Amino acid sequence: MNKNKIINDPVYGFISIKTPLIFDVIEHPYFQRLRYIKQLGMTHLVYPGALHTRFHHALGAMHLMQLAVEHLQSKGHLITNDECEAACIAILLHDIGHGPFSHALEHSIVKGISHEDIGKLIISKINDDFNNRLSLALQIFNNNYYKKFLYQLISGQLDLDRLDYLNRDSFFSGVTEGMVSSDRIIKLLNIKNGNLVVEEKGIYSIEKFLIARRLMYWQVYLHKTVIAAEQMLVKILERARELANNGTELFATPTFKHFLYNTVSITHFINEIQHINNFVKLDDSDIMASIKVWCNHTDFILSTLCNNLINRQLYKVEISTGIPDFEKTESLKQKISEKLNINYKDSSYFIFTDIINNVAYNTRQGNINVLMKNGDLQDITIASDYSNLEALAKSVTKNILCYTKV
């Protein structure tokens, strides 16, 4: 069988699958599951075109990895064919630990376990299926390989994951502010002291990248209607979990029911194989099928929230820099309790506060270092002459008030 395939991608054109092992990893059922998990969760309720999947994104990130390695090799850096293949597999699998509507699921059902932790366990399991042929990829993915720049291409302040999702999410949502010149940035990557750096002439492209990231968060990922939909999904899952814990029988697909009726910690994931076996079968259809059935459940709160989500009758969201007015919040709680004929405690499903954060350049998670013409390294905020760039390294926290219109 010919495994040197070409995939037609709407963002980059043709993507090549370079080796038989990469092809086999893509064909693995755990990776194929990503076809059925949307990249942007509930964002299509605001931007109708935002229906692309994590499968799309992973292939795009792999393509950028191929380009990045080729350009670094052309600059005289030794990267073997095995290392190139392993880096491509590592970034191909970087989102393998995501569940459906991942952040809502992590908040409500699979608490205290990040998709990164689950991803490491799944990659280890795939490695077993391939008789340890992914061991080098797993080393790179876990940042245990001595060539640190390979990990930095996968996870860092200027990684190929971000370069792809900014362009891809921009393309499918139609929000053009997210477009960045990934090709130019990749061509200006270099290695200094074993770490990934950007050559000085790439400063302006990095400025654009950071600004695009900030804009995409406010206009897409943290758009107030996207927040409303995701918060409603969180509340649905919280209510379903509360009912399940009280012994109420709820419809759910077998894989979803496993997590709905069981409290699973990271220790359980590590020691009991059935949790991973169920997780790798879970996708968007499990959640949405359950929500559609719950629309007719006898529990008023669950059925109301589910109907509101399905019919796009979302929370009203107010975003502010200050703490929401306490008297206003209490007044709304009383009105909602009376209008819906529910007790005060349960009104928290229909009115609540939360916070959102946006930091375009988180220096606590690493730096974007610029290789100056004299050989020195400078952080992008110092190397740039754009005075507002330092502000992008500061976390912006805002308060949100979500409530059902009554």
Phi, psi and omega per residue, in radians:
M1 nan 2.301 3.094
N2 -1.352 2.055 -3.093
K3 -1.845 0.065 3.086
N4 -1.529 1.423 -3.009
K5 -1.656 2.805 3.032
I6 -2.136 2.300 -3.132
I7 -1.983 2.348 3.120
N8 -1.548 1.928 -3.090
D9 -1.849 2.337 -3.093
P10 -1.169 -0.379 -3.103
V11 -1.545 -0.803 -3.023
Y12 -1.896 -0.130 -3.022
G13 1.586 -2.247 -3.083
F14 -1.546 2.289 3.072
I15 -1.951 2.293 -3.130
S16 -1.736 2.431 2.955
I17 -1.677 1.954 -2.873
K18 -1.455 -0.524 -3.058
T19 -2.321 2.722 3.100
P20 -1.046 -0.624 -3.140
L21 -1.137 -0.735 3.094
I22 -1.072 -0.742 3.103
F23 -1.026 -0.789 -3.109
D24 -1.153 -0.621 3.082
V25 -1.128 -0.753 3.107
I26 -1.077 -0.629 -3.126
E27 -1.318 -0.243 -3.090
H28 -1.097 2.422 -3.109
P29 -0.955 -0.595 -3.119
Y30 -1.151 -0.626 3.111
F31 -1.359 -0.665 3.132
Q32 -1.059 -0.481 3.097
R33 -0.989 -0.509 -3.096
L34 -1.147 -0.268 3.039
R35 -1.085 -0.438 -2.999
Y36 -1.923 0.349 3.046
I37 -2.184 2.038 -3.116
K38 -1.173 2.475 3.133
Q39 -1.156 -0.642 -3.000
L40 -1.996 0.414 3.014
G41 0.923 -2.019 -3.062
M42 -1.604 0.131 -3.033
T43 -1.112 -0.402 3.138
H44 -1.145 -0.260 3.071
L45 -1.271 -0.250 3.058
V46 -1.896 -0.872 3.129
Y47 -1.943 1.725 -2.982
P48 -0.998 -0.411 -3.121
G49 -1.435 -0.132 -3.038
A50 -1.420 1.089 -3.085
L51 -2.050 0.293 3.117
H52 -1.293 2.860 -2.977
T53 -1.979 2.950 3.057
R54 -1.172 -0.400 3.045
F55 -1.121 -0.827 3.060
H56 -0.937 -0.904 -3.042
H57 -1.087 -0.743 -3.111
A58 -1.110 -0.715 3.098
L59 -1.124 -0.696 3.123
G60 -1.124 -0.740 3.115
A61 -1.123 -0.659 3.088
M62 -1.094 -0.710 3.115
H63 -1.068 -0.779 3.117
L64 -1.131 -0.615 3.084
M65 -1.087 -0.755 3.108
Q66 -1.013 -0.785 3.136
L67 -1.124 -0.760 -3.093
A68 -1.102 -0.776 -3.129
V69 -1.125 -0.727 3.127
E70 -1.062 -0.729 -3.128
H71 -1.219 -0.673 3.106
L72 -1.170 -0.658 3.066
Q73 -1.105 -0.669 -3.119
S74 -1.168 -0.328 3.119
K75 -1.629 0.187 3.039
G76 1.625 0.103 -3.140
H77 -1.478 2.333 -3.090
L78 -1.402 1.927 3.023
I79 -2.298 2.000 -3.067
T80 -1.295 2.890 3.099
N81 -1.074 -0.659 3.120
D82 -1.147 -0.693 3.116
E83 -1.177 -0.679 3.104
C84 -1.093 -0.830 3.126
E85 -1.060 -0.771 -3.120
A86 -1.132 -0.718 3.118
A87 -1.119 -0.686 3.109
C88 -1.123 -0.721 3.121
I89 -1.186 -0.699 -3.131
A90 -1.064 -0.777 -3.131
I91 -1.350 -0.473 3.042
L92 -1.056 -0.622 -3.073
L93 -1.739 0.173 -3.012
H94 -1.143 -0.403 3.137
D95 -1.867 0.225 -3.033
I96 -1.109 -0.374 -3.127
G97 -1.507 -0.035 3.118
H98 -1.266 2.409 2.985
G99 -1.702 -3.128 3.070
P100 -1.139 2.409 -3.129
F101 0.793 0.988 -2.825
S102 -0.889 -0.845 -3.026
H103 -1.216 -0.615 3.079
A104 -1.180 -0.702 -3.139
L105 -1.146 -0.764 3.129
E106 -1.120 -0.560 -3.106
H107 -1.317 -0.526 -2.926
S108 -2.051 -0.639 -2.980
I109 -1.952 -0.895 -3.122
V110 -1.844 1.233 -2.989
K111 -1.311 2.553 3.027
G112 1.313 0.156 3.134
I113 -2.221 2.079 -3.134
S114 -1.463 2.737 3.105
H115 -1.150 -0.426 3.082
E116 -1.143 -0.755 3.126
D117 -1.125 -0.767 3.118
I118 -1.117 -0.677 3.136
G119 -1.028 -0.738 3.129
K120 -1.075 -0.701 3.130
L121 -1.178 -0.693 -3.129
I122 -1.188 -0.732 3.116
I123 -1.092 -0.674 3.092
S124 -1.081 -0.683 3.132
K125 -1.198 -0.703 3.079
I126 -1.114 -0.685 3.110
N127 -1.034 -0.675 3.073
D128 -1.092 -0.725 3.134
D129 -1.099 -0.492 -3.122
F130 -1.759 0.356 3.097
N131 0.940 0.790 3.056
N132 1.170 0.348 3.115
R133 -1.330 -0.156 3.103
L134 -1.797 0.263 -3.063
S135 -1.061 -0.723 3.127
L136 -1.170 -0.714 3.088
A137 -1.061 -0.688 3.134
L138 -1.185 -0.667 3.065
Q139 -1.052 -0.816 3.141
I140 -1.123 -0.776 -3.120
F141 -1.042 -0.653 -3.120
N142 -1.542 0.085 -3.133
N143 1.057 0.666 3.118
N144 -1.887 0.124 -3.118
Y145 -1.722 2.528 -3.000
Y146 -1.194 -0.409 3.078
K147 -1.505 1.512 -2.989
K148 -1.084 -0.464 -3.101
F149 -1.102 -0.469 3.123
L150 -1.158 -0.717 3.059
Y151 -1.156 -0.689 -3.120
Q152 -1.131 -0.469 3.038
L153 -1.213 -0.418 -3.116
I154 -1.625 -0.732 -3.060
S155 -2.490 1.888 -3.137
G156 -3.063 -3.043 -3.131
Q157 -1.272 -0.313 3.123
L158 -2.383 0.981 -3.083
D159 -1.607 2.932 -3.089
L160 -1.308 -0.397 3.001
D161 -1.010 -0.882 -3.122
R162 -1.192 -0.690 3.127
L163 -1.044 -0.689 3.135
D164 -1.285 -0.843 -3.014
Y165 -1.201 -0.494 3.065
L166 -1.102 -0.870 -3.140
N167 -1.171 -0.718 -3.081
R168 -1.219 -0.806 3.135
D169 -1.146 -0.628 3.078
S170 -1.121 -0.788 -3.120
F171 -1.043 -0.864 -3.034
F172 -1.392 -0.529 3.115
S173 -1.408 -0.436 -3.072
G174 1.510 0.101 3.108
V175 -1.530 1.692 -2.971
T176 -1.232 -0.279 -3.138
E177 -1.093 -0.295 -3.115
G178 -1.500 -0.117 -3.097
M179 -1.211 2.276 3.084
V180 -2.255 2.769 -3.122
S181 -1.501 1.364 -3.088
S182 -1.113 -0.617 -3.127
D183 -1.111 -0.772 3.136
R184 -1.175 -0.751 -3.142
I185 -1.055 -0.771 -3.132
I186 -1.088 -0.703 -3.131
K187 -1.183 -0.348 -3.118
L188 -1.789 0.144 3.036
L189 -1.308 2.612 3.092
N190 -2.633 3.135 3.137
I191 -2.214 2.313 3.110
K192 -2.410 2.191 -3.122
N193 0.952 0.600 3.088
G194 1.434 0.000 -3.108
N195 -2.006 2.715 -3.137
L196 -1.298 2.321 3.103
V197 -2.389 2.950 3.075
V198 -2.064 2.346 3.127
E199 -1.183 2.672 -3.003
E200 -0.952 -0.665 -3.110
K201 -1.222 -0.047 3.086
G202 -1.672 0.092 -3.063
I203 -0.971 -0.821 -3.064
Y204 -1.172 -0.583 3.080
S205 -1.162 -0.619 3.105
I206 -1.240 -0.676 3.047
E207 -0.977 -0.823 3.140
K208 -1.085 -0.701 3.129
F209 -1.045 -0.812 -3.106
L210 -1.193 -0.697 3.118
I211 -1.168 -0.717 3.112
A212 -1.072 -0.704 3.130
R213 -1.104 -0.757 3.112
R214 -1.083 -0.805 -3.108
L215 -1.139 -0.685 3.138
M216 -1.132 -0.592 3.103
Y217 -1.150 -0.813 -3.102
W218 -1.283 -0.612 -3.055
Q219 -1.570 -0.395 -3.093
V220 -2.139 -1.213 -3.002
Y221 -1.111 -0.597 -3.140
L222 -2.004 0.390 3.015
H223 -1.002 2.418 -2.979
K224 -1.112 -0.499 3.105
T225 -1.348 -0.573 3.015
V226 -1.108 -0.749 3.082
I227 -1.030 -0.774 -3.133
A228 -1.023 -0.781 -3.125
A229 -1.185 -0.766 -3.109
E230 -1.190 -0.668 3.102
Q231 -1.161 -0.620 3.106
M232 -1.161 -0.685 3.083
L233 -1.111 -0.728 3.093
V234 -1.019 -0.801 -3.113
K235 -1.156 -0.629 3.077
I236 -1.076 -0.829 -3.119
L237 -1.178 -0.625 3.086
E238 -1.122 -0.747 3.133
R239 -1.161 -0.744 3.125
A240 -1.063 -0.738 3.128
R241 -1.134 -0.702 3.109
E242 -1.077 -0.777 3.127
L243 -1.139 -0.740 3.135
A244 -1.073 -0.731 3.130
N245 -1.123 -0.458 3.127
N246 -1.569 0.086 3.073
G247 1.569 0.102 3.116
T248 -1.243 2.356 3.122
E249 -1.407 2.143 3.129
L250 -2.130 2.457 3.005
F251 -1.170 2.414 3.000
A252 -2.886 2.615 3.038
T253 -1.109 2.718 -3.078
P254 -0.945 -0.725 -3.114
T255 -1.192 -0.710 3.122
F256 -1.208 -0.698 -3.132
K257 -1.056 -0.598 3.139
H258 -0.990 -0.734 -3.106
F259 -1.515 -0.455 3.141
L260 -1.199 -0.616 -3.051
Y261 -1.849 0.069 3.121
N262 -2.262 2.414 3.018
T263 -1.556 2.023 -3.030
V264 -2.051 2.133 3.105
S265 -1.768 3.036 3.100
I266 -1.104 -0.574 3.088
T267 -1.103 -0.703 3.093
H268 -1.094 -0.751 3.137
F269 -1.035 -0.699 -3.086
I270 -1.255 -0.727 -2.964
N271 -1.682 -0.321 -3.062
E272 -2.181 1.900 -2.962
I273 -1.125 -0.421 -3.075
Q274 -1.109 -0.431 -3.124
H275 -1.235 -0.784 3.066
I276 -1.141 -0.703 -3.127
N277 -1.060 -0.596 3.082
N278 -1.363 -0.704 -3.077
F279 -1.073 -0.695 -3.068
V280 -1.297 0.011 3.047
K281 -1.891 -0.035 -3.039
L282 -1.545 2.242 3.077
D283 -2.523 -3.036 -3.047
D284 -0.986 -0.638 -3.053
S285 -1.135 -0.556 3.097
D286 -1.082 -0.761 -3.105
I287 -1.235 -0.858 -3.053
M288 -1.190 -0.623 3.095
A289 -1.094 -0.714 3.131
S290 -1.147 -0.769 -3.134
I291 -1.085 -0.705 3.128
K292 -1.097 -0.669 3.103
V293 -1.258 -0.683 -3.132
W294 -1.133 -0.275 3.075
C295 -0.987 -0.434 -3.112
N296 -1.911 0.287 -3.138
H297 -1.258 2.670 -3.106
T298 -1.270 -0.338 3.084
D299 -1.275 2.077 -3.037
F300 -1.061 -0.774 -3.074
I301 -1.124 -0.842 -3.126
L302 -1.085 -0.848 -3.094
S303 -1.150 -0.642 3.134
T304 -1.151 -0.817 3.134
L305 -1.086 -0.732 -3.128
C306 -1.142 -0.774 3.100
N307 -1.095 -0.703 3.128
N308 -1.094 -0.704 3.132
L309 -1.204 -0.827 -3.113
I310 -1.059 -0.651 -3.097
N311 -1.654 0.158 3.124
R312 0.988 0.664 3.015
Q313 -1.703 1.388 -2.923
L314 -1.563 2.962 3.063
Y315 -1.059 2.623 2.883
K316 -1.439 2.362 -3.066
V317 -2.132 2.250 3.033
E318 -2.014 2.198 -3.127
I319 -1.922 2.307 -3.119
S320 -2.591 2.810 3.081
T321 -1.440 -0.370 3.134
G322 -1.713 2.928 3.108
I323 -1.232 2.342 3.136
P324 -0.968 2.503 -3.093
D325 -1.046 2.164 -3.060
F326 -1.113 -0.781 -3.105
E327 -1.114 -0.682 3.105
K328 -1.121 -0.741 -3.138
T329 -1.105 -0.787 3.133
E330 -1.120 -0.685 3.121
S331 -1.103 -0.735 3.112
L332 -1.133 -0.669 3.114
K333 -1.062 -0.749 3.135
Q334 -1.127 -0.767 -3.135
K335 -1.097 -0.764 -3.122
I336 -1.162 -0.717 3.116
S337 -1.034 -0.777 -3.133
E338 -1.229 -0.766 -3.098
K339 -1.114 -0.739 -3.077
L340 -1.639 -0.076 3.129
N341 1.019 0.867 3.101
I342 -2.175 2.829 -3.131
N343 -1.332 2.890 -3.045
Y344 -1.048 -0.704 -3.119
K345 -1.069 -0.750 -3.098
D346 -1.288 -0.207 3.111
S347 -1.141 -0.283 3.133
S348 -1.154 -0.260 3.034
Y349 -1.341 -0.293 -3.047
F350 -2.046 -0.191 3.040
I351 -2.638 2.282 -3.091
F352 -2.886 2.897 3.088
T353 -2.064 2.776 3.105
D354 -2.789 3.125 3.075
I355 -2.215 2.687 3.055
I356 -2.227 2.616 -3.115
N357 -2.234 2.541 3.072
N358 -2.448 2.041 3.038
V359 -2.345 1.972 -3.046
A360 -1.274 -0.506 -3.074
Y361 -2.427 1.671 -3.057
N362 -1.596 1.680 -3.070
T363 -1.175 -0.296 3.090
R364 -1.238 -0.321 3.118
Q365 -1.796 0.265 3.126
G366 2.170 2.999 -3.099
N367 -2.132 2.748 2.922
I368 -1.740 1.848 -3.096
N369 -1.666 2.349 -3.127
V370 -1.784 2.240 3.086
L371 -1.516 1.856 -3.105
M372 -1.296 2.866 -3.093
K373 -1.118 -0.431 3.118
N374 -1.513 0.049 3.107
G375 1.661 -0.141 3.120
D376 -1.320 2.765 3.042
L377 -1.912 2.358 3.080
Q378 -2.355 2.468 3.028
D379 -1.089 2.563 -3.062
I380 -1.000 -0.593 -3.122
T381 -1.188 -0.419 3.105
I382 -1.578 -0.707 -3.095
A383 -1.206 -0.508 -3.088
S384 -1.360 2.574 3.039
D385 -1.701 0.178 3.120
Y386 -1.517 1.900 -2.955
S387 -1.119 -0.426 -3.086
N388 -1.524 -0.034 -3.034
L389 -1.156 -0.606 3.133
E390 -1.070 -0.532 3.127
A391 -1.111 -0.488 -3.128
L392 -1.239 -0.289 3.117
A393 -1.516 -0.035 3.125
K394 -1.728 2.385 3.123
S395 -1.290 2.257 3.080
V396 -1.806 2.063 -3.127
T397 -1.925 2.289 3.091
K398 -2.239 2.680 3.119
N399 -1.698 2.509 3.082
I400 -2.178 2.513 3.017
L401 -2.080 2.069 3.130
C402 -1.960 2.344 3.096
Y403 -2.703 2.646 3.102
T404 -1.386 2.337 3.141
K405 -1.283 2.210 3.139
V406 -2.219 nan nan
